[in-house]
Amino acid sequence: SSNPGGLGHNRLREILLNVAAPFLLAGGRRREHPALIAAAARLYHRLVPISGNRKTATLAGYFGLPSQWNGGTQQGLIELHDNLCQTGACVSCVIGKTLFG
């Protein structure tokens, strides 16, 4: 099956997750429009993630997450990996300290 602009399904999901959902959320907050905020939340949490990768597999293992999660969880894992996690630094990380004591 095809979609607008010839985007692949994974790329389309990435755009919805990283562009459309945050745009709806920002617009809803700015206009104080609860329906837009709710639509953003539904979109963000109902998107099925693309196939896992090294980043998500590593952090899902650290956090003991089940093998299935939504697009929002996947994006969160990627953000943590890219912007917070440092290999071998779990014991000094605030998240690692909370999870692992």
ABEGO torsion letter per residue (X at the ends): XBBBGGBBAAAAAAAAAAAAAAAAAAAAAAAGBAAAAAAAAAAAAABBBBBBBAAAAAAAAAAGBBABBBAAAAAAAAAAAAAABBBGAAAABAAAAAAAX
